[in-house]
Amino acid sequence: MRSDELDFHSLIDFLPESGSIRFCGRRAILIHADSMGALRKELVETLGSEIAKVILTRYGFSCGYEDAELLAAYMHPDSLEEFILGGPRTHMFSGIAQVEPDRLELDRTRGHYRMSGRWRHSYEAEQHLRLFGRADEPVCWTLTGYASGFASRVLEADMICVETACEGRGDAHCAWTLMNASDCAPELAGLREYFKPLNLRDRLNLLESRVHERTRELEASEQRYRNLIEDLPEMAFALHASGRLLHLNKAARQRLGVREAQLPALRLKDLVLPDYTARATAFLKEIGARRTTTTLDLVMRDAAGQPFPVRLQVEPVLKDERIVGYSGLALDISAQLERERELTEYARRIESREQQIQDVINEAVYILDGQGRLSFVNARMAELLGAAADAAIGRRVGEFMSAPSAARIEKDFARRIGGEPARPFEIVLPGRDGGSVVLEVNSTRFVGQDTADGVIGVARNITARRQMERELAQANRLSALGQFASGVAHEINNPLGLVSGYAEELQALLDEVAPQADNARFQTLRRGLATIQQQAHRCKVITDNLLAFSRRQSATPEALDVGLFLAERLSFFNDAGLTRGIELAVDIPPGLPPALGSAALLEQVVQNLIKNACDAMNGSGRIDISARAGADGVEIEIGDSGPGLPAGIIEHVFDPFFTTKAPGKGTGLGLSICYAIMNELHGRIGCGNRAHGGAWFRLQLPVADEGTGGVAHD
């Protein structure tokens, strides 16, 4: 009979009346695959995987060998090839796996045999995955044993089946190779051990002796552990899963005044003060949920009734993933808390002292953390940022200043953090009075724990220095221009006098020769001579201004009552028609300190500023005049409602010959002369645009000392 003619129904007889099954005439039984899985699990967990593999392999070998003998009598195979292929056929009849042979080599002369194929749906791989998960090695032990036993009986040679791929370790299917035992490579020589008889009695006796030896070692180790815990200077304890005390070491019993006989009636919550009872109970529940070592600070009462703080360190005791108790330490942290309190107080004093030092330093100090956010600002820096120090922490500098200034700080931060060299730089912040504050910033990396934690910067206010530099440069320009203007004026005055004199003489001569002539040519000549005299006079005014600009305006300083001075001069300007059509708003508080200056020179400055304001408003608008006492002296401010100063010219308004008026309407020397006069009076003059429109000019005069002469009114 050929192997493919084997029929399941012809091999097996079901005899339910007699309670038996016959396979090839011999009794057989049906076993559920899960039952074989349970046997595998019991063997692996009781004897270990190596011994379990030997037992199951030997079991499979016996089954295969017996099936071969039965099949030989029943099948009467036509050839050795048909006989060997009957094994996979009967294997599938048993529901073990789907067998797919793909190669068969039979050399009976040399006694060399080899066969290979695949197993699909192996019950053994399925059970192993269900019970143990994915394995690292092939797990179809009974299948390889069966193939080895069947082939060994059929071929009458020692044959071994090797599983090279297995669904139990994650492969797509199981693959196997059947070969002569003598052909096994050296690395497969160990497979022979799985086919040798196993002496379980000797194995069990050896295991039992090892268990007894290990038990004695564990008992000795446990006793040493108990002695160690008992003699610990720290308080140690053990709890039942319910929280009941099982053990307190000697240090804990003495400190808490507890006798061993009291332990069964005590719980952890009974050892703490009443205020901490609920917390102790919740603590054990938290450990049960987290299943890891957990700490909690509580207060206990000692044998004398005095409270003392402790830190509990408790670990759950697990058995089969179930909490059966707790073990822990109760550490007295009184000294630690006192040290922490002292260190906190010391750190607070140091921080307060450093903050006070930083606050009295005139320079602004800031620290940027590793993300470029403010982590510290002193009082001066907070004032410049326009925010409270606490409110600035954690925020970026771009929230407090213009984009260019913030970008400059961020660029410096990136360079410093990157270890690149950086130079001092300048930023501009808005001032409280509406002006600007110029800061020079020096920075360096802020290093902590040998790594760069951020950047510390010191910003120095150099607004006054920059103002002085501008004033010095302006003064130098004015001095040079004054010398030049003086020379030009003197050079022009002489020929200008001749031109004017000859024009006047020609006018007189023309009047004598033809006083009433109606000749058109005489009329043109008269008009020309008149124009020459008018323009010569205009040139004379310009040269007089040049001489006035170049000439040092000297005057004896005197104490001025600024309020009275302004009231008198504004009345005079109004009577003279200077402010005709203009609305004047005057705000001069009483009690201003006397200013040091010259009434005559100051009048010239105020008159020029009011005249410029009227011109800017085309003779119609409002002029606001105010005075106040400032930190550096007495200030006079004149503001108008005109168009204001165009962008980009504020820095040049005091330059000689600079004017915004139409050609022929001004010489550009008025504000330059005002600037020179204020310098002569040891004062200052500045300008800018008002927020609601128009321009402002501000005069600053020093306060008169007590030794200065009487207050001048005129």
Backbone hydrogen bonds, N-H to C=O, Kabsch-Sander energy under -0.5 kcal/mol:
donor,donor_aa,acceptor,acceptor_aa,energy
5,E,2,R,-1.3
6,L,3,S,-1.4
11,L,7,D,-1.1
11,L,8,F,-0.8
12,I,8,F,-1.5
13,D,22,R,-2.7
15,L,13,D,-0.6
15,L,20,S,-2.5
18,S,15,L,-0.7
19,G,15,L,-0.7
20,S,15,L,-2.2
21,I,28,A,-0.7
22,R,13,D,-2.8
23,F,26,R,-3.8
24,C,11,L,-3.4
24,C,22,R,-0.5
26,R,23,F,-1.7
28,A,21,I,-2.9
35,S,32,H,-0.7
36,M,32,H,-1.5
37,G,33,A,-2.0
38,A,34,D,-2.4
39,L,35,S,-2.3
40,R,36,M,-2.4
41,K,37,G,-2.6
42,E,38,A,-2.4
43,L,39,L,-2.6
44,V,40,R,-2.7
45,E,41,K,-2.6
46,T,42,E,-1.9
47,L,43,L,-2.8
48,G,43,L,-0.8
48,G,44,V,-1.2
52,A,48,G,-2.2
53,K,49,S,-2.1
54,V,50,E,-1.8
55,I,51,I,-2.5
56,L,52,A,-2.5
57,T,53,K,-2.2
58,R,54,V,-2.7
59,Y,55,I,-2.4
60,G,56,L,-2.3
61,F,57,T,-2.5
62,S,58,R,-2.4
63,C,59,Y,-2.1
64,G,60,G,-2.5
65,Y,61,F,-2.5
66,E,62,S,-2.6
67,D,63,C,-2.4
68,A,64,G,-1.9
69,E,65,Y,-1.7
70,L,66,E,-2.3
71,L,67,D,-2.7
72,A,68,A,-2.0
73,A,69,E,-1.4
74,Y,70,L,-1.6
75,M,71,L,-3.5
76,H,72,A,-1.1
78,D,1,M,-0.8
83,F,79,S,-2.0
84,I,80,L,-2.6
85,L,81,E,-1.8
86,G,82,E,-0.7
86,G,83,F,-0.9
87,G,83,F,-0.6
87,G,84,I,-0.8
89,R,85,L,-1.0
90,T,86,G,-2.5
91,H,87,G,-2.4
92,M,88,P,-1.8
93,F,89,R,-1.6
94,S,90,T,-1.5
95,G,92,M,-1.4
96,I,91,H,-1.6
98,Q,120,R,-3.1
99,V,97,A,-0.6
100,E,118,R,-2.8
102,D,116,S,-2.5
103,R,116,S,-1.5
105,E,114,R,-3.3
107,D,112,H,-2.4
111,G,107,D,-1.4
112,H,107,D,-2.1
113,Y,111,G,-0.5
114,R,105,E,-2.3
115,M,178,L,-2.3
116,S,103,R,-1.9
117,G,176,W,-1.9
118,R,100,E,-1.7
119,W,174,C,-2.8
120,R,98,Q,-2.4
123,Y,96,I,-2.2
126,E,122,S,-2.0
127,Q,123,Y,-2.3
128,H,124,E,-2.2
129,L,125,A,-2.3
130,R,126,E,-2.1
131,L,127,Q,-2.4
132,F,128,H,-3.1
133,G,128,H,-1.0
133,G,129,L,-0.7
135,A,168,G,-2.4
141,W,139,V,-2.1
144,T,140,C,-1.9
145,G,141,W,-2.1
146,Y,142,T,-2.7
147,A,143,L,-2.5
148,S,144,T,-2.2
149,G,145,G,-2.7
150,F,146,Y,-2.9
151,A,147,A,-2.4
152,S,148,S,-2.3
153,R,149,G,-1.9
154,V,150,F,-2.4
155,L,151,A,-3.0
156,E,152,S,-0.8
157,A,152,S,-0.9
159,M,157,A,-0.8
160,I,179,M,-2.8
162,V,177,T,-3.0
164,T,162,V,-0.7
164,T,175,A,-1.8
165,A,175,A,-1.4
169,R,166,C,-1.3
170,G,167,E,-1.5
171,D,166,C,-2.2
174,C,119,W,-2.3
175,A,165,A,-1.7
176,W,117,G,-2.3
177,T,162,V,-2.2
178,L,115,M,-4.4
179,M,160,I,-2.3
180,N,113,Y,-0.7
181,A,158,D,-2.9
183,D,180,N,-1.3
184,C,181,A,-1.2
188,L,185,A,-2.1
189,A,186,P,-1.3
191,L,188,L,-1.7
192,R,189,A,-1.5
193,E,190,G,-1.2
194,Y,191,L,-1.2
195,F,192,R,-1.7
196,K,193,E,-0.9
199,N,197,P,-0.5
200,L,198,L,-1.2
203,R,199,N,-1.9
204,L,200,L,-3.3
205,N,201,R,-2.7
206,L,202,D,-2.4
207,L,203,R,-2.7
208,E,204,L,-2.8
209,S,205,N,-2.3
210,R,206,L,-2.1
211,V,207,L,-2.4
212,H,208,E,-2.5
213,E,209,S,-2.4
214,R,210,R,-2.6
215,T,211,V,-2.6
216,R,212,H,-2.3
217,E,213,E,-2.0
218,L,214,R,-2.6
219,E,215,T,-2.7
220,A,216,R,-2.4
221,S,217,E,-2.7
222,E,218,L,-3.0
223,Q,219,E,-2.2
224,R,220,A,-2.3
225,Y,221,S,-2.6
226,R,222,E,-2.7
227,N,223,Q,-2.7
228,L,224,R,-2.5
229,I,225,Y,-2.7
230,E,226,R,-2.8
231,D,227,N,-1.9
232,L,229,I,-1.0
235,M,330,A,-1.0
236,A,234,E,-0.6
237,F,328,G,-2.2
238,A,247,H,-2.1
239,L,326,Y,-3.3
240,H,244,R,-3.4
241,A,324,V,-0.9
243,G,240,H,-2.2
245,L,263,L,-0.5
245,L,266,L,-2.7
246,L,238,A,-3.1
247,H,238,A,-1.7
249,N,236,A,-2.2
250,K,230,E,-0.9
253,R,249,N,-2.4
254,Q,250,K,-2.5
255,R,251,A,-2.1
256,L,252,A,-2.5
257,G,253,R,-1.4
258,V,253,R,-1.7
262,Q,259,R,-1.4
263,L,259,R,-0.5
263,L,260,E,-1.2
265,A,262,Q,-1.3
266,L,263,L,-1.9
268,L,243,G,-1.5
270,D,267,R,-1.2
271,L,268,L,-1.7
272,V,269,K,-0.8
273,L,299,V,-2.5
276,Y,273,L,-2.3
277,T,274,P,-1.3
280,A,276,Y,-2.2
281,T,277,T,-2.1
282,A,278,A,-2.4
283,F,279,R,-1.6
284,L,280,A,-1.4
285,K,281,T,-1.3
286,E,282,A,-2.2
287,I,283,F,-2.1
288,G,284,L,-2.2
289,A,285,K,-1.8
290,R,286,E,-2.5
291,R,287,I,-3.3
294,T,314,V,-2.4
296,L,312,L,-1.6
298,L,296,L,-0.5
298,L,310,V,-2.4
300,M,308,F,-2.5
301,R,271,L,-0.9
302,D,306,Q,-2.6
303,A,255,R,-2.1
305,G,302,D,-2.0
308,F,300,M,-2.5
310,V,298,L,-2.8
311,R,331,L,-2.2
312,L,296,L,-3.3
312,L,310,V,-0.5
313,Q,329,L,-2.4
314,V,294,T,-2.5
314,V,312,L,-0.5
315,E,327,S,-3.2
317,V,325,G,-3.0
318,L,316,P,-0.6
319,K,322,R,-2.7
322,R,319,K,-1.2
324,V,317,V,-2.9
324,V,322,R,-0.5
325,G,317,V,-1.0
326,Y,239,L,-2.2
327,S,315,E,-2.3
328,G,237,F,-2.1
329,L,313,Q,-1.8
330,A,235,M,-3.1
331,L,311,R,-2.1
331,L,329,L,-0.6
333,I,309,P,-1.7
333,I,331,L,-0.6
337,L,333,I,-2.9
338,E,334,S,-2.2
339,R,335,A,-2.5
340,E,336,Q,-2.8
341,R,337,L,-2.6
342,E,338,E,-2.6
343,L,339,R,-3.1
344,T,340,E,-2.8
345,E,341,R,-2.5
346,Y,342,E,-2.8
347,A,343,L,-3.2
348,R,344,T,-2.5
349,R,345,E,-2.4
350,I,346,Y,-2.7
351,E,347,A,-3.0
352,S,348,R,-2.8
353,R,349,R,-2.8
354,E,350,I,-3.0
355,Q,351,E,-2.7
356,Q,352,S,-2.5
357,I,353,R,-2.4
358,Q,354,E,-2.9
359,D,355,Q,-2.5
360,V,356,Q,-1.7
361,I,357,I,-1.1
364,A,459,A,-2.9
366,Y,457,G,-2.3
367,I,376,F,-2.2
368,L,455,V,-3.2
369,D,373,R,-3.2
370,G,453,D,-0.5
372,G,369,D,-2.2
374,L,395,R,-2.9
375,S,367,I,-3.2
376,F,367,I,-1.2
378,N,365,V,-2.0
382,A,378,N,-2.7
383,E,379,A,-2.1
384,L,380,R,-2.0
385,L,381,M,-2.3
386,G,382,A,-1.0
387,A,382,A,-2.0
392,A,388,A,-1.3
393,I,389,A,-0.9
394,G,374,L,-4.2
395,R,392,A,-1.7
399,E,396,R,-1.8
400,F,397,V,-2.1
401,M,397,V,-0.8
406,A,402,S,-2.5
407,A,403,A,-2.7
408,R,404,P,-1.8
409,I,405,S,-1.9
410,E,406,A,-2.5
411,K,407,A,-2.2
412,D,408,R,-2.1
413,F,409,I,-2.4
414,A,410,E,-2.3
415,R,411,K,-2.0
416,R,412,D,-2.6
417,I,413,F,-2.8
418,G,414,A,-1.9
419,G,416,R,-1.6
420,E,415,R,-2.5
425,F,441,V,-1.8
427,I,439,L,-2.1
429,L,437,V,-2.6
431,G,435,G,-3.0
434,G,431,G,-1.2
437,V,429,L,-3.3
439,L,427,I,-2.8
439,L,437,V,-0.5
440,E,460,R,-2.9
441,V,425,F,-3.6
441,V,439,L,-0.6
442,N,458,V,-2.3
444,T,456,I,-2.0
446,F,454,G,-3.0
447,V,445,R,-0.8
448,G,451,T,-2.8
451,T,448,G,-1.6
453,D,446,F,-2.4
453,D,451,T,-0.7
454,G,446,F,-1.0
455,V,368,L,-2.0
456,I,444,T,-2.4
457,G,366,Y,-2.8
458,V,442,N,-2.9
459,A,364,A,-3.6
460,R,440,E,-2.9
460,R,458,V,-0.6
462,I,438,V,-2.6
462,I,460,R,-0.7
463,T,438,V,-0.6
466,R,462,I,-2.8
467,Q,463,T,-2.5
468,M,464,A,-2.8
469,E,465,R,-2.5
470,R,466,R,-2.4
471,E,467,Q,-2.8
472,L,468,M,-3.0
473,A,469,E,-2.6
474,Q,470,R,-2.8
475,A,471,E,-3.1
476,N,472,L,-2.6
477,R,473,A,-2.4
478,L,474,Q,-3.0
479,S,475,A,-2.7
480,A,476,N,-2.4
481,L,477,R,-2.9
482,G,478,L,-2.7
483,Q,479,S,-2.2
484,F,480,A,-2.2
485,A,481,L,-3.3
486,S,482,G,-2.7
487,G,483,Q,-2.0
488,V,484,F,-2.6
489,A,485,A,-3.0
490,H,486,S,-2.4
491,E,487,G,-2.2
492,I,488,V,-2.3
493,N,489,A,-2.7
494,N,490,H,-1.2
496,L,492,I,-2.3
497,G,493,N,-2.4
498,L,494,N,-1.8
499,V,495,P,-2.6
500,S,496,L,-2.5
501,G,497,G,-2.7
502,Y,498,L,-2.9
503,A,499,V,-2.1
504,E,500,S,-2.1
505,E,501,G,-2.6
506,L,502,Y,-2.8
507,Q,503,A,-1.9
508,A,504,E,-2.1
509,L,505,E,-2.6
510,L,506,L,-2.3
511,D,507,Q,-1.8
512,E,508,A,-1.7
513,V,509,L,-2.2
514,A,510,L,-2.3
517,A,514,A,-0.8
523,Q,519,N,-1.9
524,T,520,A,-2.1
525,L,521,R,-2.0
526,R,522,F,-2.4
527,R,523,Q,-2.5
528,G,524,T,-2.2
529,L,525,L,-2.5
530,A,526,R,-2.4
531,T,527,R,-2.3
532,I,528,G,-2.4
533,Q,529,L,-2.1
534,Q,530,A,-2.4
535,Q,531,T,-2.7
536,A,532,I,-2.2
537,H,533,Q,-2.2
538,R,534,Q,-2.3
539,C,535,Q,-2.6
540,K,536,A,-2.0
541,V,537,H,-2.2
542,I,538,R,-2.1
543,T,539,C,-2.7
544,D,540,K,-2.3
545,N,541,V,-2.2
546,L,542,I,-2.4
547,L,543,T,-2.4
548,A,544,D,-2.5
549,F,545,N,-2.8
550,S,546,L,-2.3
551,R,547,L,-1.9
554,S,552,R,-1.1
558,E,597,G,-2.4
559,A,710,G,-0.6
560,L,595,A,-3.9
561,D,712,A,-1.3
562,V,560,L,-1.1
565,F,561,D,-2.9
566,L,562,V,-2.6
567,A,563,G,-2.0
568,E,564,L,-2.4
569,R,565,F,-2.4
570,L,566,L,-2.7
571,S,567,A,-1.6
572,F,568,E,-2.1
573,F,569,R,-2.8
574,N,570,L,-2.0
575,D,571,S,-2.2
576,A,572,F,-2.2
577,G,574,N,-1.1
578,L,573,F,-2.3
579,T,573,F,-0.7
580,R,577,G,-1.1
582,I,579,T,-2.0
583,E,621,G,-2.9
584,L,582,I,-0.6
585,A,623,I,-2.7
586,V,584,L,-0.5
587,D,625,I,-2.8
592,L,589,P,-0.5
595,A,560,L,-2.4
596,L,702,P,-3.1
597,G,558,E,-2.8
597,G,595,A,-0.6
602,L,598,S,-2.8
603,E,599,A,-2.3
604,Q,600,A,-1.6
605,V,601,L,-1.8
606,V,602,L,-2.8
607,Q,603,E,-2.7
608,N,604,Q,-1.8
609,L,605,V,-2.2
610,I,606,V,-2.5
611,K,607,Q,-2.4
612,N,608,N,-2.4
613,A,609,L,-2.1
614,C,610,I,-2.5
615,D,611,K,-2.3
616,A,612,N,-2.4
617,M,613,A,-1.5
618,N,615,D,-1.2
619,G,614,C,-2.8
620,S,617,M,-1.4
621,G,581,G,-0.7
623,I,583,E,-2.9
624,D,639,G,-2.9
625,I,585,A,-3.0
625,I,623,I,-0.5
626,S,637,E,-2.3
627,A,587,D,-1.8
628,R,635,E,-2.0
630,G,628,R,-0.6
630,G,633,G,-3.6
633,G,630,G,-0.7
634,V,701,L,-2.5
635,E,628,R,-3.0
636,I,699,L,-2.7
637,E,626,S,-2.7
638,I,697,F,-2.7
639,G,624,D,-2.9
640,D,695,A,-2.3
641,S,622,R,-1.0
649,I,646,P,-1.4
652,H,649,I,-2.0
653,V,649,I,-0.7
653,V,650,I,-0.8
655,D,652,H,-1.9
657,F,668,G,-1.5
658,F,655,D,-1.6
658,F,668,G,-1.0
659,T,657,F,-0.6
665,K,662,A,-2.3
673,I,669,L,-2.5
674,C,670,G,-2.1
675,Y,671,L,-2.4
676,A,672,S,-2.2
677,I,673,I,-2.6
678,M,674,C,-2.5
679,N,675,Y,-2.0
680,E,676,A,-2.1
681,L,677,I,-1.8
682,H,679,N,-1.5
683,G,678,M,-3.3
684,R,700,Q,-2.0
686,G,698,R,-2.1
688,G,696,W,-1.8
690,R,694,G,-2.8
693,G,690,R,-1.3
696,W,688,G,-2.8
697,F,638,I,-2.2
698,R,686,G,-2.5
699,L,636,I,-3.6
700,Q,684,R,-2.6
701,L,634,V,-2.9
704,A,594,P,-2.5
708,T,705,D,-1.4
712,A,559,A,-3.9
